[in-house]
Structures are given as C-alpha cells and as structure tokens.
Amino acid sequence: MRYTYKTSGTCSKRIDFDIDDDIISNVEFTGGCNGNTQGVCSLVDGMTVEQIEKKLKDIKCGMKGTSCPDQLSKAVREAYNAIH
C-alpha cells in the first residue's frame, strides 16, 4: 500500500512510501536536503517499522525539535497503525 505523510517542522514537505504489513520500501521525500534524504531512503529500504523507529526516532536537525529521519519514523508508525 502506498502511504503519504505530510511532514511538520522540517524542510521536507512530504514523505511517500510503500508499506507491506510492517516492511517499508520505495521511500521518497519531497523537499529536504536531497543527498541526505536519498541516503535515508536507501538505508531504510526493506526495514521494518520497528527497525526504522529504533534507528531514527528523536533525531534532531540543528535547533529544530525534529528532522527528516525523525519524521520518517513517525510516518511509518502512523501508516502501520492505520492498517492494523
């Protein structure tokens, strides 16, 4: 299932990804630091929601209270909860 998450507090505006049970793939950020978001997308491909949360939750970007990786951890949890 394709899922879209509207980000908050980051330079990226949106995260789109596929979720199959609890496996995440095909992550795409709209906006944000292109190289960093591409790297995050590549690294999380095939990971579970729990693995992504464990690695990325609560990461901050500068003085912001969140980051693109943190927003991804929120997005995958929201998507998982929506289908279960």
VOPA-381471 format. One record per atom (N, C-alpha, C): residue number from 1; chain; atom name; x, y, z. Coordinates in steps of 0.02 Angstrom, whole numbers, plus 32768, in hexadecimal, padded with zeros to 4 digits. Example, Ala and Ser with C-alpha at 12.3 -4.5 7.8 and 13.67 -1.06 7.14 Angstrom:
@resi=1	chain=A	name=N	x=8294	y=7EE4	z=8186
@resi=1	chain=A	name=CA	x=8267	y=7F1F	z=8186
@resi=1	chain=A	name=C	x=8294	y=7F5B	z=8186
@resi=2	chain=A	name=N	x=8282	y=7F90	z=8162
@resi=2	chain=A	name=CA	x=82AC	y=7FCB	z=8165
@resi=2	chain=A	name=C	x=8285	y=8002	z=818A
//
This chain:
@resi=1	chain=A	name=N	x=802A	y=7FC5	z=8000
@resi=1	chain=A	name=CA	x=8000	y=8000	z=8000
@resi=1	chain=A	name=C	x=802D	y=803E	z=8000
@resi=2	chain=A	name=N	x=801D	y=806E	z=7FD7
@resi=2	chain=A	name=CA	x=8042	y=80AD	z=7FD4
@resi=2	chain=A	name=C	x=8026	y=80DB	z=800A
@resi=3	chain=A	name=N	x=8052	y=80FC	z=802E
@resi=3	chain=A	name=CA	x=803D	y=8128	z=8064
@resi=3	chain=A	name=C	x=805F	y=816C	z=805B
@resi=4	chain=A	name=N	x=803B	y=81A1	z=8069
@resi=4	chain=A	name=CA	x=8056	y=81E5	z=8066
@resi=4	chain=A	name=C	x=8050	y=8205	z=80AB
@resi=5	chain=A	name=N	x=8087	y=8223	z=80C2
@resi=5	chain=A	name=CA	x=8089	y=8244	z=8103
@resi=5	chain=A	name=C	x=809E	y=828C	z=80F9
@resi=6	chain=A	name=N	x=8077	y=82BB	z=8113
@resi=6	chain=A	name=CA	x=8089	y=8302	z=8111
@resi=6	chain=A	name=C	x=80B6	y=8311	z=814D
@resi=7	chain=A	name=N	x=80F3	y=8326	z=8140
@resi=7	chain=A	name=CA	x=8123	y=8333	z=8175
@resi=7	chain=A	name=C	x=8114	y=8375	z=8199
@resi=8	chain=A	name=N	x=8133	y=837C	z=81D3
@resi=8	chain=A	name=CA	x=812B	y=83B9	z=81FB
@resi=8	chain=A	name=C	x=816D	y=83CA	z=821C
@resi=9	chain=A	name=N	x=8182	y=8409	z=8216
@resi=9	chain=A	name=CA	x=81BE	y=8420	z=8237
@resi=9	chain=A	name=C	x=81FF	y=8412	z=8213
@resi=10	chain=A	name=N	x=81FA	y=83FD	z=81D3
@resi=10	chain=A	name=CA	x=8237	y=83EE	z=81AC
@resi=10	chain=A	name=C	x=8235	y=8411	z=8169
@resi=11	chain=A	name=N	x=826D	y=8410	z=8146
@resi=11	chain=A	name=CA	x=8270	y=842D	z=8103
@resi=11	chain=A	name=C	x=8249	y=8402	z=80D1
@resi=12	chain=A	name=N	x=8247	y=83C1	z=80DD
@resi=12	chain=A	name=CA	x=821F	y=8396	z=80B1
@resi=12	chain=A	name=C	x=81D5	y=83A4	z=80BE
@resi=13	chain=A	name=N	x=81AD	y=839B	z=808C
@resi=13	chain=A	name=CA	x=8165	y=83AA	z=8090
@resi=13	chain=A	name=C	x=813B	y=836A	z=8095
@resi=14	chain=A	name=N	x=8156	y=8333	z=807A
@resi=14	chain=A	name=CA	x=812E	y=82F6	z=8076
@resi=14	chain=A	name=C	x=815C	y=82B9	z=8070
@resi=15	chain=A	name=N	x=8144	y=8280	z=8089
@resi=15	chain=A	name=CA	x=8167	y=8241	z=8081
@resi=15	chain=A	name=C	x=8134	y=820F	z=8064
@resi=16	chain=A	name=N	x=8147	y=81EF	z=802E
@resi=16	chain=A	name=CA	x=811F	y=81BA	z=8010
@resi=16	chain=A	name=C	x=8146	y=8178	z=8015
@resi=17	chain=A	name=N	x=8122	y=8142	z=8023
@resi=17	chain=A	name=CA	x=8143	y=8101	z=8028
@resi=17	chain=A	name=C	x=8110	y=80C9	z=8021
@resi=18	chain=A	name=N	x=8129	y=808D	z=8015
@resi=18	chain=A	name=CA	x=8100	y=8052	z=8013
@resi=18	chain=A	name=C	x=8107	y=802E	z=8056
@resi=19	chain=A	name=N	x=80CF	y=8012	z=806E
@resi=19	chain=A	name=CA	x=80D0	y=7FEB	z=80AB
@resi=19	chain=A	name=C	x=80AB	y=7FA9	z=809C
@resi=20	chain=A	name=N	x=80CD	y=7F72	z=80A9
@resi=20	chain=A	name=CA	x=80B0	y=7F2F	z=80A0
@resi=20	chain=A	name=C	x=80B6	y=7F0C	z=80E3
@resi=21	chain=A	name=N	x=807F	y=7F08	z=8108
@resi=21	chain=A	name=CA	x=807C	y=7EF2	z=814E
@resi=21	chain=A	name=C	x=80A6	y=7F22	z=8177
@resi=22	chain=A	name=N	x=80E5	y=7F11	z=8188
@resi=22	chain=A	name=CA	x=810F	y=7F41	z=81AC
@resi=22	chain=A	name=C	x=8151	y=7F4E	z=8188
@resi=23	chain=A	name=N	x=8155	y=7F3D	z=8148
@resi=23	chain=A	name=CA	x=8192	y=7F47	z=8120
@resi=23	chain=A	name=C	x=8189	y=7F87	z=80F6
@resi=24	chain=A	name=N	x=81BB	y=7FB2	z=80FA
@resi=24	chain=A	name=CA	x=81BA	y=7FF2	z=80D7
@resi=24	chain=A	name=C	x=81E8	y=7FF0	z=809A
@resi=25	chain=A	name=N	x=81D0	y=800B	z=8062
@resi=25	chain=A	name=CA	x=81F9	y=800E	z=8025
@resi=25	chain=A	name=C	x=81E5	y=804C	z=7FFC
@resi=26	chain=A	name=N	x=820E	y=805A	z=7FCA
@resi=26	chain=A	name=CA	x=8202	y=8090	z=7F9A
@resi=26	chain=A	name=C	x=81F3	y=80D4	z=7FBC
@resi=27	chain=A	name=N	x=821C	y=80E6	z=7FED
@resi=27	chain=A	name=CA	x=8213	y=8125	z=8011
@resi=27	chain=A	name=C	x=822B	y=815E	z=7FE4
@resi=28	chain=A	name=N	x=8202	y=8194	z=7FE2
@resi=28	chain=A	name=CA	x=8213	y=81D0	z=7FBD
@resi=28	chain=A	name=C	x=8201	y=820D	z=7FE6
@resi=29	chain=A	name=N	x=8231	y=823A	z=7FEF
@resi=29	chain=A	name=CA	x=8224	y=827A	z=8010
@resi=29	chain=A	name=C	x=8217	y=82AF	z=7FDB
@resi=30	chain=A	name=N	x=81EA	y=82DD	z=7FE9
@resi=30	chain=A	name=CA	x=81E0	y=8318	z=7FC0
@resi=30	chain=A	name=C	x=81FD	y=8352	z=7FE7
@resi=31	chain=A	name=N	x=8232	y=8370	z=7FCD
@resi=31	chain=A	name=CA	x=8255	y=83A5	z=7FF1
@resi=31	chain=A	name=C	x=828A	y=8388	z=801F
@resi=32	chain=A	name=N	x=82A8	y=83B3	z=8047
@resi=32	chain=A	name=CA	x=82DE	y=839D	z=8074
@resi=32	chain=A	name=C	x=8321	y=839E	z=8051
@resi=33	chain=A	name=N	x=8354	y=8388	z=8074
@resi=33	chain=A	name=CA	x=8398	y=8385	z=805A
@resi=33	chain=A	name=C	x=839E	y=8347	z=802D
@resi=34	chain=A	name=N	x=83A2	y=8352	z=7FEC
@resi=34	chain=A	name=CA	x=839C	y=831C	z=7FBC
@resi=34	chain=A	name=C	x=83CB	y=82E1	z=7FC9
@resi=35	chain=A	name=N	x=840A	y=82EE	z=7FD5
@resi=35	chain=A	name=CA	x=843A	y=82B8	z=7FE1
@resi=35	chain=A	name=C	x=842A	y=8291	z=8020
@resi=36	chain=A	name=N	x=8419	y=82B6	z=8055
@resi=36	chain=A	name=CA	x=8409	y=8295	z=8094
@resi=36	chain=A	name=C	x=83CA	y=826B	z=808F
@resi=37	chain=A	name=N	x=8396	y=8287	z=8070
@resi=37	chain=A	name=CA	x=8358	y=8261	z=806C
@resi=37	chain=A	name=C	x=835F	y=8225	z=803E
@resi=38	chain=A	name=N	x=8386	y=822B	z=8009
@resi=38	chain=A	name=CA	x=8393	y=81F1	z=7FDE
@resi=38	chain=A	name=C	x=83B7	y=81BA	z=8005
@resi=39	chain=A	name=N	x=83E6	y=81CF	z=802E
@resi=39	chain=A	name=CA	x=840B	y=819E	z=8057
@resi=39	chain=A	name=C	x=83DD	y=817A	z=8088
@resi=40	chain=A	name=N	x=83B2	y=81A0	z=80AA
@resi=40	chain=A	name=CA	x=8382	y=8182	z=80D9
@resi=40	chain=A	name=C	x=8355	y=8151	z=80B4
@resi=41	chain=A	name=N	x=833C	y=8165	z=807A
@resi=41	chain=A	name=CA	x=830F	y=813A	z=8053
@resi=41	chain=A	name=C	x=8331	y=80F8	z=8042
@resi=42	chain=A	name=N	x=836E	y=80FB	z=802D
@resi=42	chain=A	name=CA	x=8394	y=80BF	z=801B
@resi=42	chain=A	name=C	x=83A0	y=8093	z=8058
@resi=43	chain=A	name=N	x=83B2	y=80B2	z=808F
@resi=43	chain=A	name=CA	x=83C2	y=808B	z=80CC
@resi=43	chain=A	name=C	x=8386	y=8068	z=80EA
@resi=44	chain=A	name=N	x=834B	y=8086	z=80E7
@resi=44	chain=A	name=CA	x=8310	y=8067	z=8108
@resi=44	chain=A	name=C	x=82EA	y=8037	z=80DB
@resi=45	chain=A	name=N	x=82FB	y=8034	z=809B
@resi=45	chain=A	name=CA	x=82D6	y=8008	z=806D
@resi=45	chain=A	name=C	x=82D9	y=7FC0	z=8085
@resi=46	chain=A	name=N	x=829E	y=7FA3	z=8090
@resi=46	chain=A	name=CA	x=8299	y=7F5D	z=80A7
@resi=46	chain=A	name=C	x=8298	y=7F55	z=80F2
@resi=47	chain=A	name=N	x=829F	y=7F8C	z=8117
@resi=47	chain=A	name=CA	x=829E	y=7F88	z=8161
@resi=47	chain=A	name=C	x=8256	y=7F85	z=817A
@resi=48	chain=A	name=N	x=824F	y=7F6D	z=81B8
@resi=48	chain=A	name=CA	x=820D	y=7F6D	z=81D8
@resi=48	chain=A	name=C	x=8201	y=7FB0	z=81FA
@resi=49	chain=A	name=N	x=81C2	y=7FBC	z=820A
@resi=49	chain=A	name=CA	x=81AF	y=7FF9	z=822E
@resi=49	chain=A	name=C	x=81D8	y=7FFE	z=826F
@resi=50	chain=A	name=N	x=81DC	y=7FC8	z=8294
@resi=50	chain=A	name=CA	x=8201	y=7FC9	z=82D4
@resi=50	chain=A	name=C	x=824B	y=7FD9	z=82CA
@resi=51	chain=A	name=N	x=8269	y=7FBC	z=8297
@resi=51	chain=A	name=CA	x=82B1	y=7FCA	z=828A
@resi=51	chain=A	name=C	x=82BB	y=8013	z=8279
@resi=52	chain=A	name=N	x=828E	y=8030	z=8250
@resi=52	chain=A	name=CA	x=8294	y=8076	z=823D
@resi=52	chain=A	name=C	x=828C	y=80A3	z=827A
@resi=53	chain=A	name=N	x=825A	y=8094	z=82A4
@resi=53	chain=A	name=CA	x=8250	y=80BC	z=82E1
@resi=53	chain=A	name=C	x=828E	y=80B8	z=830E
@resi=54	chain=A	name=N	x=82A8	y=807D	z=8316
@resi=54	chain=A	name=CA	x=82E2	y=8074	z=8343
@resi=54	chain=A	name=C	x=831F	y=809C	z=832B
@resi=55	chain=A	name=N	x=8328	y=80A1	z=82EA
@resi=55	chain=A	name=CA	x=8362	y=80C5	z=82CE
@resi=55	chain=A	name=C	x=8357	y=8110	z=82C8
@resi=56	chain=A	name=N	x=831A	y=8127	z=82B8
@resi=56	chain=A	name=CA	x=8310	y=816C	z=82A3
@resi=56	chain=A	name=C	x=82E7	y=8198	z=82D2
@resi=57	chain=A	name=N	x=82C1	y=817A	z=82FF
@resi=57	chain=A	name=CA	x=8295	y=81A0	z=832B
@resi=57	chain=A	name=C	x=82BD	y=81D1	z=8356
@resi=58	chain=A	name=N	x=82A3	y=820E	z=835C
@resi=58	chain=A	name=CA	x=82BF	y=8243	z=8386
@resi=58	chain=A	name=C	x=8301	y=8262	z=836E
@resi=59	chain=A	name=N	x=8315	y=8253	z=8330
@resi=59	chain=A	name=CA	x=834F	y=8276	z=8314
@resi=59	chain=A	name=C	x=833A	y=82BF	z=8307
@resi=60	chain=A	name=N	x=8364	y=82ED	z=831A
@resi=60	chain=A	name=CA	x=8356	y=8335	z=8311
@resi=60	chain=A	name=C	x=8381	y=8351	z=82D8
@resi=61	chain=A	name=N	x=8368	y=8386	z=82B9
@resi=61	chain=A	name=CA	x=838D	y=83A9	z=8285
@resi=61	chain=A	name=C	x=839B	y=83F0	z=829F
@resi=62	chain=A	name=N	x=83D9	y=83FC	z=82B1
@resi=62	chain=A	name=CA	x=83EB	y=843E	z=82CC
@resi=62	chain=A	name=C	x=83C2	y=844E	z=830A
@resi=63	chain=A	name=N	x=83A3	y=8488	z=830A
@resi=63	chain=A	name=CA	x=837C	y=849E	z=8344
@resi=63	chain=A	name=C	x=8332	y=8488	z=833E
@resi=64	chain=A	name=N	x=8321	y=8466	z=8309
@resi=64	chain=A	name=CA	x=82DD	y=844E	z=82FF
@resi=64	chain=A	name=C	x=82CF	y=8414	z=832F
@resi=65	chain=A	name=N	x=8292	y=840C	z=8340
@resi=65	chain=A	name=CA	x=827F	y=83D5	z=836D
@resi=65	chain=A	name=C	x=8275	y=8393	z=834A
@resi=66	chain=A	name=N	x=8282	y=8392	z=8308
@resi=66	chain=A	name=CA	x=8278	y=8356	z=82E0
@resi=66	chain=A	name=C	x=82A9	y=8357	z=82A6
@resi=67	chain=A	name=N	x=82A4	y=8327	z=827A
@resi=67	chain=A	name=CA	x=82CE	y=8323	z=823E
@resi=67	chain=A	name=C	x=82A9	y=82F9	z=820A
@resi=68	chain=A	name=N	x=82C4	y=82F6	z=81CE
@resi=68	chain=A	name=CA	x=82A5	y=82CB	z=819B
@resi=68	chain=A	name=C	x=82A6	y=8282	z=81B1
@resi=69	chain=A	name=N	x=82DE	y=8267	z=81CC
@resi=69	chain=A	name=CA	x=82DC	y=8222	z=81E4
@resi=69	chain=A	name=C	x=82A8	y=8218	z=821C
@resi=70	chain=A	name=N	x=82A3	y=8247	z=824A
@resi=70	chain=A	name=CA	x=8272	y=8242	z=8280
@resi=70	chain=A	name=C	x=822B	y=8242	z=8264
@resi=71	chain=A	name=N	x=821F	y=826D	z=8232
@resi=71	chain=A	name=CA	x=81DD	y=8270	z=8213
@resi=71	chain=A	name=C	x=81CD	y=822E	z=81F0
@resi=72	chain=A	name=N	x=8200	y=820E	z=81D3
@resi=72	chain=A	name=CA	x=81F5	y=81CD	z=81B4
@resi=72	chain=A	name=C	x=81E1	y=8199	z=81E8
@resi=73	chain=A	name=N	x=8200	y=819B	z=8222
@resi=73	chain=A	name=CA	x=81EE	y=816B	z=8257
@resi=73	chain=A	name=C	x=81A5	y=8175	z=826C
@resi=74	chain=A	name=N	x=818F	y=81B3	z=826F
@resi=74	chain=A	name=CA	x=8149	y=81C2	z=827F
@resi=74	chain=A	name=C	x=811A	y=81AB	z=8247
@resi=75	chain=A	name=N	x=8130	y=81B6	z=8209
@resi=75	chain=A	name=CA	x=8107	y=81A4	z=81CF
@resi=75	chain=A	name=C	x=80FB	y=8159	z=81CB
@resi=76	chain=A	name=N	x=8130	y=8132	z=81D4
@resi=76	chain=A	name=CA	x=8127	y=80E9	z=81CD
@resi=76	chain=A	name=C	x=80FC	y=80CD	z=8206
@resi=77	chain=A	name=N	x=8102	y=80EA	z=8241
@resi=77	chain=A	name=CA	x=80D7	y=80D3	z=8279
@resi=77	chain=A	name=C	x=808E	y=80E5	z=826B
@resi=78	chain=A	name=N	x=8082	y=8121	z=8253
@resi=78	chain=A	name=CA	x=803E	y=8136	z=8243
@resi=78	chain=A	name=C	x=801F	y=8107	z=820D
@resi=79	chain=A	name=N	x=8046	y=80F8	z=81DA
@resi=79	chain=A	name=CA	x=802E	y=80CC	z=81A5
@resi=79	chain=A	name=C	x=8020	y=8086	z=81C0
@resi=80	chain=A	name=N	x=804C	y=806D	z=81E8
@resi=80	chain=A	name=CA	x=8043	y=802A	z=8205
@resi=80	chain=A	name=C	x=8004	y=8027	z=822F
@resi=81	chain=A	name=N	x=7FFB	y=8059	z=8259
@resi=81	chain=A	name=CA	x=7FBF	y=805C	z=8284
@resi=81	chain=A	name=C	x=7F7F	y=8062	z=825B
@resi=82	chain=A	name=N	x=7F82	y=8085	z=8223
@resi=82	chain=A	name=CA	x=7F48	y=808E	z=81F9
@resi=82	chain=A	name=C	x=7F30	y=804D	z=81D8
@resi=83	chain=A	name=N	x=7F5F	y=801F	z=81CC
@resi=83	chain=A	name=CA	x=7F4C	y=7FE0	z=81AA
@resi=83	chain=A	name=C	x=7F44	y=7FA6	z=81DA
@resi=84	chain=A	name=N	x=7F52	y=7FB0	z=821A
@resi=84	chain=A	name=CA	x=7F4A	y=7F79	z=824A
@resi=84	chain=A	name=C	x=7F18	y=7F88	z=827F
//
